[in-house]
Amino acid sequence: MAWMRALAGTYDVFADEAGVEHNGQPVLLPISHSTFNAQIEVTIDREGNFRRSQKLEKGKDVVTIIPVTEDSAARSSGITPHPLCDKLCYLAGDYTAYTGDDKEAYFAAYMEQLRDWAEAEESHPSVQAVYRYLGKKTLIGDLVRDKTLELDEDNRLTDRLKIQTTGQTGANVRFLISGSEIPEVWKDPGLYGQFISYYRKKAGEKKLCYASGQLEACSDKHPSKIRNTADKAKLISGNDDVGFTYRGRFLEKDQAVSVSYELSQKAHNALRWLIQKQGYTRDESAIVCWMMNRDMQIPDITKDSANAYNAIDDFEMDWDCLDELAEELQDKRETGKYFAEQFNNAVRGYAGKIEIDDHVAIIALEAATTGRLSIVYYDEMGARQYMDAILDWQEHCRWMRHVKAGKNERGITCECSPSPRDMAMAAFGVQRAKWLEADSRLLRATVKRLLPCITRKERRIPQDLVKAAARRASMPETMDSFVWYNEVLRVACAMIRYNYEKEGKTMDHFLKDNLEERNVLFGRLLAVFDYMEQRAMYEPGEKEQRTTNAKRYWNAYSSRPAKTAKTIRQNLVAYEKKLNGYQLSKFEEWIEEIMKHFAAGDYDNRALSELYLPGYYLQMDYMKEALYTKKEQ
């Protein structure tokens, strides 16, 4: 129950923000409140007289905060009215007359509940106005006369006409009280507070709350709509009293878990708010990390390092200057150097604002079934520990990549760590259109496995994921050249780097430190063959070149390197004539240099490990730099 205590504590920190909207930002719901999408808005005056109405179409502010009871928040069938705003069948005393569907019991239950609140000490003038108006039983008639609802040829209200894809009879209605200080009842903090005080007095028997350890009024009905307003999945549910939800272990559901109503409301409302405000929601999962004890934005572990700080308002990164520089400079290395310098300065400035008693929590949710959510990852730690882990990840799991960062739509080329989803795509993605695609369940499972690698410095990236990414990178002919190079090869190299440097080594001197490492040597040799053919085929003005022999034979090369290298070398003979003397001599020099470092028996057909990929990449980088420098001279 640590996650519930953490979320409830977060709610208490931000309790003053409950129900308050800031510039279209997600709203933290008050306790005993939920939301629905309203289709109709009815305006009445303070005496309960009808004034006007309107249909609310998509694109408008239709999400409406409504007071709810424990039963109405969890309703799926039966007669359980919301206390104020609800569907037509609950609000309209003339519903049966206009539809022919007997819903008198729904209206009676609603009015009895509303009357109890309207006459209570904690009532509110807006509640009393709604009670007086609905007691006239003219709601649908008023809406028809105002042309908000339309009848068919038999003067019946039917669902053939829709409002926001919802049939007219099932429309949700909200109220606006003209003459009130805050006309919109769904935006009135005073009304929120009055209902909370009123409903708190309705609390039932006190039991032991498993989350707080206190005797409190508990609930066995817990909120849904956690990931979005249409989400029906719940984190805590025990409505199956004949199956195997708890039977066989406990006699009653509250023996399995018992949580106070108020703590549950706080925890679920805080979680919903955090997910909407700063969460990662993709592939049917939700991940959110947050500062538990105060309002301070933290880096997003679900994004690449270049974008992890985007949501932090006081992150002092000069994006405008970087965007201008990216357009001016042709040398991507210089842009990357400038980005690294500015980025590191901004990170140091941000990290200096973290206090010693700050705490961070991370939670990941996944839909177990349509109606059930599961917590697949949860962790708490000090904010300094969190930042230390993030910086360690971003330092060691990085590679040069082209990413979209800042306002520049064309993106920048810089050294950054890929996001967990980027890694999952590199390992399992298949290109079907312009980008990689993969099964959502596989992506969810992979991202879940990578989270502890980011938050716990001692964890390495699982070797099977690294090998899977290396296998995908060994099939360049199955992908577009840019997708393969930027989204697979570079991401795989970043993953390899992380595990490599966790062994106390450094990638900065990778080629020198692995002069006689068989896998690295074969990777370097493949780079020479590939670049040799690229240079020979190069024609000024050509936008695309045909695939080189090295890339066509790449997969075979990774499995049988010596045999495939011979085939590629033979195919290169025809291209050597197109190289000038200096280029040919350099390529021959590089091949000779690599071959002399093979130990006896190493030049064979054993399959290559993933280390051949950084060997290929770094050798290619070195050769391009060498020939580019020669051209400049």
C-alpha positions in Angstrom: 0.0 0.0 0.0 3.0 2.3 -0.2 1.8 3.6 -3.5 -1.5 4.7 -2.0 0.2 6.5 0.9 2.5 8.3 -1.5 -0.3 9.4 -3.8 -2.5 10.5 -0.9 0.5 12.5 0.5 0.9 14.1 -2.8 -2.7 15.0 -2.9 -2.4 16.7 0.5 0.6 18.7 -0.8 -1.5 20.1 -3.7 -4.9 20.1 -1.9 -5.3 23.9 -2.5 -5.2 23.2 -6.3 -8.2 20.8 -6.2 -10.8 21.9 -8.7 -8.8 24.9 -9.9 -8.0 25.2 -13.6 -4.9 26.9 -14.8 -4.6 27.8 -18.5 -6.3 24.6 -19.7 -4.0 22.4 -17.6 -5.5 19.1 -16.1 -7.5 19.7 -13.0 -6.9 17.9 -9.7 -10.3 16.5 -8.7 -11.7 17.3 -5.3 -12.5 14.1 -3.2 -16.0 12.7 -3.8 -16.0 14.2 -7.3 -15.5 12.7 -10.7 -16.0 13.8 -14.4 -18.2 13.1 -17.3 -18.6 14.5 -20.8 -21.6 16.7 -20.9 -23.8 16.9 -24.0 -26.3 19.5 -22.8 -25.9 22.7 -20.8 -29.0 24.1 -19.1 -29.1 27.7 -17.7 -31.5 28.5 -14.9 -31.8 31.5 -12.6 -31.4 31.4 -8.8 -35.1 31.0 -8.3 -35.1 27.8 -10.4 -36.6 29.3 -13.7 -35.5 28.0 -17.1 -33.5 30.5 -19.1 -31.8 28.8 -22.0 -30.0 25.7 -23.1 -27.4 24.5 -25.7 -26.0 21.4 -27.1 -22.2 20.9 -26.5 -20.4 19.7 -29.5 -17.0 18.0 -29.7 -14.1 20.5 -29.4 -15.8 22.5 -26.7 -15.1 22.2 -23.0 -17.3 19.2 -22.4 -15.4 17.5 -19.5 -17.4 18.4 -16.4 -16.5 17.9 -12.7 -19.5 16.4 -10.9 -20.1 15.4 -7.3 -20.5 11.7 -6.9 -21.4 9.2 -4.1 -19.5 6.0 -3.4 -22.2 4.0 -5.3 -22.8 6.4 -8.2 -19.1 6.7 -9.0 -18.9 2.9 -9.5 -22.4 2.4 -11.0 -22.8 0.1 -14.0 -26.4 -0.9 -13.6 -29.3 -0.3 -11.2 -30.6 3.0 -9.9 -27.7 5.0 -8.4 -28.1 8.7 -9.2 -25.3 11.3 -9.0 -26.0 14.1 -6.5 -26.3 17.0 -9.0 -25.5 16.6 -12.7 -26.5 13.4 -14.4 -28.3 11.8 -17.4 -31.7 12.9 -18.6 -33.4 9.8 -17.2 -32.5 10.8 -13.7 -33.1 14.6 -14.1 -36.3 14.8 -16.2 -39.6 14.3 -14.5 -41.2 14.2 -18.0 -38.8 11.6 -19.3 -41.5 8.9 -19.5 -44.0 11.1 -21.2 -41.6 12.0 -24.0 -39.9 8.6 -24.5 -42.5 6.0 -23.3 -39.8 4.4 -21.2 -40.8 4.2 -17.6 -38.0 5.8 -15.6 -40.1 7.3 -12.8 -38.0 5.3 -10.2 -34.8 6.9 -11.5 -36.2 10.5 -11.2 -37.7 9.7 -7.7 -34.3 8.4 -6.4 -32.5 11.4 -7.8 -34.9 14.0 -6.3 -34.9 12.3 -2.9 -31.1 12.4 -2.8 -31.0 16.0 -4.1 -33.7 17.1 -1.6 -31.6 15.7 1.3 -28.6 17.8 0.2 -30.7 20.9 -0.6 -32.2 20.8 2.9 -28.9 20.0 4.7 -26.8 22.5 6.6 -24.1 22.0 4.0 -26.4 23.0 1.1 -25.6 25.6 -1.5 -27.8 28.1 -3.4 -27.0 26.5 -6.7 -28.2 23.1 -5.4 -31.4 24.6 -4.2 -32.0 26.4 -7.5 -31.5 23.1 -9.4 -33.9 21.3 -7.0 -36.6 23.9 -7.4 -36.3 23.8 -11.2 -36.3 20.0 -11.6 -39.2 19.7 -9.2 -41.4 21.3 -12.0 -40.8 18.2 -14.2 -40.4 20.3 -17.4 -36.8 19.6 -18.3 -37.3 17.8 -21.7 -40.2 20.0 -22.6 -38.0 23.1 -22.1 -35.2 21.5 -24.1 -37.5 20.7 -27.0 -39.0 24.2 -27.0 -35.5 25.6 -27.0 -34.6 23.3 -29.9 -31.8 21.6 -28.0 -33.6 18.3 -28.3 -35.7 17.2 -31.3 -38.8 14.9 -31.4 -39.7 12.5 -34.2 -42.9 12.5 -36.1 -44.7 10.8 -33.2 -43.6 13.5 -30.8 -41.2 11.1 -29.1 -37.6 11.6 -28.0 -35.5 9.0 -29.8 -31.8 8.2 -30.2 -31.8 8.5 -34.0 -30.4 12.0 -33.5 -27.1 12.2 -31.7 -25.2 14.7 -29.6 -21.4 13.9 -29.7 -22.2 10.4 -30.9 -24.5 9.9 -27.9 -28.3 9.3 -28.4 -30.5 12.1 -27.1 -32.1 10.0 -24.4 -28.7 9.2 -22.9 -27.4 12.8 -22.8 -25.5 14.0 -19.8 -26.8 17.4 -18.5 -24.9 20.1 -16.5 -26.3 23.3 -15.0 -25.3 27.0 -15.2 -26.9 29.3 -12.6 -27.3 32.9 -13.9 -26.8 35.6 -11.3 -24.5 33.5 -9.2 -20.9 34.6 -8.5 -19.7 31.5 -10.3 -22.5 30.5 -12.7 -20.9 27.2 -13.8 -21.7 24.7 -11.0 -18.9 22.4 -12.2 -16.3 25.2 -11.6 -17.5 26.4 -8.2 -15.0 25.6 -5.3 -17.6 26.6 -2.8 -20.0 23.9 -4.1 -17.2 21.3 -4.0 -16.5 22.1 -0.4 -20.1 22.0 0.6 -20.7 18.6 -0.9 -17.5 17.1 0.6 -18.6 18.3 4.1 -22.2 17.0 3.4 -21.0 13.6 2.2 -18.4 13.2 4.9 -21.3 13.0 7.4 -22.7 10.1 5.5 -19.6 7.9 6.3 -20.3 4.4 7.4 -18.8 2.1 9.9 -15.1 2.6 10.7 -12.7 -0.2 9.9 -8.9 -0.7 9.8 -7.5 1.0 6.7 -4.6 -1.2 5.4 -2.9 1.9 3.8 -2.9 4.3 6.7 -3.1 1.9 9.7 -6.0 3.9 11.2 -9.6 3.2 12.0 -11.5 5.0 9.3 -14.7 4.8 7.2 -13.6 2.4 4.5 -15.0 1.6 1.0 -15.0 -1.4 -1.2 -15.9 0.7 -4.3 -12.9 2.5 -5.8 -12.7 5.0 -8.7 -12.0 4.2 -12.4 -11.2 6.7 -15.1 -7.5 6.6 -14.1 -5.8 6.8 -17.4 -8.5 8.9 -19.2 -12.1 9.9 -18.8 -13.2 6.8 -20.8 -11.1 4.3 -18.8 -13.2 1.7 -17.0 -10.3 -0.2 -15.5 -9.8 -0.1 -11.7 -6.7 -0.7 -9.6 -8.8 -2.1 -6.6 -11.9 -4.2 -7.3 -13.6 -7.0 -5.5 -17.1 -7.2 -7.0 -16.8 -10.9 -7.9 -18.1 -12.7 -4.8 -18.7 -16.0 -6.5 -15.5 -16.4 -8.6 -11.9 -16.5 -7.5 -11.1 -12.8 -6.9 -10.6 -13.6 -3.2 -12.6 -16.8 -2.5 -10.4 -19.6 -1.4 -8.2 -17.2 0.6 -10.7 -15.0 2.4 -14.3 -15.3 3.5 -15.1 -11.5 2.9 -13.5 -9.0 0.5 -12.5 -6.6 3.3 -10.3 -9.3 4.7 -8.2 -9.1 1.5 -8.0 -5.3 1.5 -9.7 -2.5 3.3 -8.9 1.1 2.4 -10.5 4.2 3.7 -12.9 6.1 1.4 -11.1 9.4 1.7 -7.6 8.0 1.3 -8.7 6.1 -1.8 -10.3 9.2 -3.3 -7.1 11.2 -2.7 -4.8 8.5 -4.1 -6.8 7.9 -7.2 -7.5 11.6 -7.9 -3.8 12.4 -7.5 -2.8 9.5 -9.8 -5.3 10.5 -12.5 -4.1 14.2 -12.3 -0.4 13.2 -12.5 -1.0 11.0 -15.5 -2.9 13.7 -17.3 -0.4 16.4 -16.4 3.0 14.7 -16.9 2.4 11.0 -17.6 3.5 8.7 -20.4 0.4 7.0 -21.9 1.1 4.8 -24.8 0.7 1.2 -25.9 -2.2 0.8 -23.3 0.2 1.6 -20.4 0.7 4.6 -18.2 4.0 5.7 -16.5 4.4 8.7 -14.3 7.2 10.0 -12.1 6.7 12.9 -9.7 8.1 14.9 -6.8 6.1 13.7 -3.8 6.7 16.5 -1.3 6.5 19.8 -3.4 5.7 21.3 -6.7 8.9 20.7 -8.7 9.0 19.2 -12.2 11.4 16.4 -12.7 13.0 14.8 -15.8 10.9 12.3 -17.7 12.5 8.9 -17.8 10.3 7.8 -20.6 11.9 10.2 -23.1 15.3 10.5 -24.7 17.7 12.7 -22.8 17.4 15.6 -25.3 13.7 15.8 -24.5 13.5 14.6 -20.9 13.6 18.1 -19.5 11.0 19.7 -21.9 8.3 20.0 -19.3 10.5 21.8 -16.7 9.7 25.5 -16.9 12.9 26.7 -15.3 15.3 24.5 -17.3 17.7 27.1 -18.6 18.3 25.7 -22.1 18.7 28.2 -25.0 16.6 26.4 -27.6 16.2 29.4 -29.8 19.9 29.9 -30.2 20.4 26.1 -30.8 17.7 26.1 -33.5 19.4 29.0 -35.3 22.8 27.3 -35.0 21.4 24.1 -36.4 20.2 25.9 -39.5 23.5 27.9 -40.0 26.0 25.2 -39.4 26.5 22.4 -41.9 28.8 20.5 -39.6 26.5 18.4 -37.4 29.4 17.7 -35.0 29.7 21.4 -34.1 25.9 21.6 -33.5 26.2 18.5 -31.3 29.1 20.0 -29.3 27.2 23.2 -28.7 24.1 21.3 -27.6 26.1 19.1 -25.2 27.7 22.1 -23.6 24.5 24.0 -23.2 22.6 20.9 -22.1 25.1 20.0 -19.5 25.1 23.5 -18.0 21.3 23.5 -17.9 21.2 20.1 -16.2 23.8 21.2 -13.6 21.7 24.3 -12.9 18.5 22.2 -12.5 20.2 19.6 -10.2 21.4 22.3 -7.9 17.8 23.2 -7.0 17.0 19.8 -5.6 16.9 19.7 -1.8 18.1 16.9 0.4 14.6 16.0 1.7 13.0 15.9 -1.7 11.5 12.5 -2.7 10.5 11.0 -6.0 8.1 8.2 -6.9 7.6 6.3 -10.1 4.6 4.2 -11.0 3.8 2.2 -14.1 0.3 0.8 -14.8 -0.9 -1.7 -17.3 -4.3 -3.0 -18.3 -4.6 -6.6 -17.0 -8.2 -6.9 -18.5 -10.8 -4.4 -19.7 -11.9 -3.7 -16.1 -8.6 -4.3 -14.2 -5.4 -2.3 -14.0 -2.2 -3.6 -12.5 0.8 -1.9 -11.1 3.8 -3.4 -12.9 6.4 -1.1 -11.4 6.6 1.1 -8.4 9.6 2.8 -6.7 10.4 5.6 -4.3 13.7 7.3 -3.7 15.3 10.5 -2.7 15.3 13.1 -5.5 19.1 13.4 -5.4 19.3 9.6 -5.8 16.9 9.8 -8.7 18.9 12.6 -10.4 22.1 10.7 -9.8 20.6 7.6 -11.5 19.2 9.7 -14.4 22.5 11.4 -15.0 24.4 8.1 -14.9 22.0 6.7 -17.5 22.3 9.7 -19.7 26.0 9.6 -19.4 26.6 6.0 -20.3 23.6 5.0 -22.5 24.2 7.6 -25.2 25.1 7.7 -28.9 25.0 10.3 -31.7 21.4 10.5 -33.0 19.2 12.8 -35.0 16.3 13.8 -32.7 13.6 16.4 -32.6 14.3 18.8 -29.8 13.3 22.4 -29.2 11.2 24.2 -31.8 13.2 23.0 -34.8 11.0 20.5 -36.7 13.9 19.3 -38.6 15.6 18.3 -35.4 19.3 18.3 -34.4 22.1 15.7 -34.4 23.5 15.3 -30.9 24.7 12.7 -28.5 21.8 11.6 -26.3 20.3 8.6 -24.6 17.4 6.9 -26.4 14.0 6.5 -24.6 13.0 3.0 -23.3 10.4 2.8 -26.2 13.1 3.6 -28.7 15.1 0.6 -27.4 12.0 -1.6 -27.5 11.5 -0.6 -31.1 15.1 -1.1 -32.0 14.9 -4.7 -30.5 11.5 -5.7 -31.9 10.3 -3.1 -34.4 9.4 -3.9 -38.0 9.2 -1.2 -40.7 5.8 -1.3 -42.4 5.4 2.4 -43.4 7.9 5.2 -42.7 8.6 4.1 -39.2 9.0 1.1 -37.0 6.0 -0.7 -35.6 5.7 -3.5 -33.0 3.1 -5.3 -30.9 1.9 -3.1 -28.1 2.2 -5.9 -25.5 5.8 -6.5 -26.4 6.5 -2.8 -26.2 4.9 -2.6 -22.8 6.8 -5.5 -21.4 10.1 -4.2 -22.7 9.6 -0.7 -21.4 8.7 -2.2 -18.0 11.9 -4.2 -17.9 14.0 -1.1 -18.8 12.6 1.2 -16.0 14.8 -0.4 -13.2 17.9 0.0 -15.4 17.3 3.7 -15.4 16.4 4.2 -11.8 18.9 1.8 -10.3 22.5 2.4 -11.3 23.6 -1.1 -10.6 21.2 -2.7 -13.1 22.4 -3.5 -16.6 20.2 -3.6 -19.7 19.0 -7.3 -20.1 21.4 -9.1 -22.4 18.5 -10.6 -24.4 17.3 -7.1 -25.3 20.8 -6.1 -26.4 21.1 -9.2 -28.6 17.6 -8.6 -30.0 18.6 -5.0 -31.0 21.9 -6.3 -32.5 20.0 -8.8 -34.6 17.6 -6.1 -35.9 20.7 -3.9 -36.7 22.1 -6.9 -38.6 19.3 -6.6 -41.2 19.7 -3.2 -42.8 18.2 -4.4 -46.1 14.8 -4.8 -44.4 14.5 -1.1 -43.5 14.8 2.3 -45.0 18.4 3.5 -44.7 17.6 6.4 -42.3 15.4 4.3 -40.0 18.0 1.5 -39.9 20.9 3.9 -39.2 19.2 6.3 -36.8 16.5 4.2 -35.1 18.1 0.8 -34.9 21.9 0.8 -35.3 22.5 3.9 -33.2 20.1 2.9 -30.5 21.6 -0.6 -30.4 25.1 1.0 -30.0 23.8 3.1 -27.1 22.5 0.0 -25.4 25.8 -1.8 -26.0 27.7 1.2 -24.6 25.7 1.2 -21.4 26.6 -2.4 -20.5 30.1 -2.1 -21.8 30.8 1.0 -19.6 29.2 -0.7 -16.6 32.2 -3.1 -16.7 34.4 -0.1 -15.8 35.5 0.5 -19.4 34.9 3.5 -21.6 33.7 3.8 -25.2 35.9 6.8 -25.8 38.9 4.5 -26.7 36.9 1.6 -27.8 38.9 0.8 -31.0 42.3 1.2 -29.3 41.2 -0.9 -26.3 39.9 -3.7 -28.5 42.7 -3.8 -31.2 42.7 -7.6 -31.1 39.1 -8.3 -30.2 37.8 -10.6 -32.9 34.2 -9.2 -33.0 35.3 -5.6 -33.2 37.8 -6.4 -35.9 35.2 -8.0 -38.1 32.9 -5.0 -37.5 35.7 -2.6 -38.6 36.4 -4.7 -41.7 32.7 -4.6 -42.6 32.8 -0.8 -42.3 35.8 -0.6 -44.7 34.0 -2.7 -47.3 30.8 -0.7 -46.9 32.5 2.7 -47.1 34.8 1.7 -50.0 31.8 0.8 -52.1 29.9 3.9 -51.0 32.7 6.2 -52.2 33.1 4.3 -55.5 29.4 4.6 -56.3 29.1 8.3 -55.2 27.8 10.6 -58.0 27.4 14.3 -57.2 23.7 15.3 -57.2 22.4 11.8 -56.6 19.9 11.8 -53.8 19.9 8.0 -53.3 22.5 5.3 -53.9 21.8 1.7 -54.4 22.4 -0.7 -51.5 26.0 -1.8 -51.1 27.1 -5.4 -51.1 28.1 -5.0 -47.4 24.5 -4.2 -46.4 23.0 -6.9 -48.7 25.2 -9.5 -47.2 25.2 -8.0 -43.7 23.0 -10.6 -42.0 25.0 -13.5 -43.4 28.2 -11.7 -42.4 27.1 -11.5 -38.8 26.6 -15.3 -38.8 29.5 -16.4 -41.0 31.9 -13.5 -41.2 35.0 -15.0 -42.8 33.1 -16.7 -45.6 30.9 -13.7 -46.3 33.9 -11.3 -46.1 35.5 -13.2 -49.0 32.3 -12.8 -51.1 32.0 -9.1 -50.4 35.7 -8.5 -51.2 35.4 -10.2 -54.5 32.4 -8.1 -55.4 34.4 -5.0 -54.6 37.0 -5.6 -57.3 34.9 -3.9 -60.0 34.5 -0.8 -57.8 38.2 -0.2 -57.1 38.7 1.3 -60.5 36.3 4.1 -59.7 38.4 5.2 -56.7 41.3 7.7 -57.0 44.7 6.7 -56.0 44.6 8.3 -52.6 41.3 6.7 -51.7 42.3 3.3 -52.9 45.6 3.4 -50.9 43.8 4.5 -47.8 41.2 1.6 -48.0 44.0 -0.9 -48.6 45.9 0.5 -45.7 42.9 0.2 -43.4 42.2 -3.4 -44.5 45.8 -4.4 -43.9 45.8 -2.6 -40.5 42.8 -4.6 -39.4 43.8 -7.9 -40.8 47.2 -7.9 -39.0 45.5 -7.7 -35.6 43.5 -11.0 -36.0 45.0 -13.6 -33.8 45.6 -17.1 -35.1 42.3 -18.9 -35.5 40.2 -15.8 -35.0 39.5 -15.2 -38.7 36.8 -17.9 -38.9 33.0 -18.3 -39.3 31.9 -18.2 -35.7 28.9 -15.9 -35.3 29.7 -12.3 -34.1 28.6 -10.8 -30.8 27.0 -7.4 -30.6 30.4 -5.7 -30.1 30.9 -5.8 -33.9 28.3 -3.0 -34.2 30.2 -0.3 -32.4 33.3 -1.5 -34.2 31.5 -0.9 -37.5 30.1 2.4 -36.5 33.3 3.9 -35.0 35.5 2.7 -37.8 33.0 4.2 -40.3 33.1 7.5 -38.3 36.9 7.5 -38.3 37.2 6.9 -42.0 34.7 9.6 -42.9 36.6 12.0 -40.7 39.9 11.1 -42.3 38.8 11.5 -45.9 36.8 14.6 -45.1 39.9 16.2 -43.5 42.0 15.3 -46.5 39.4 16.9 -48.8 39.5 20.1 -46.8 43.3 20.3 -46.8 
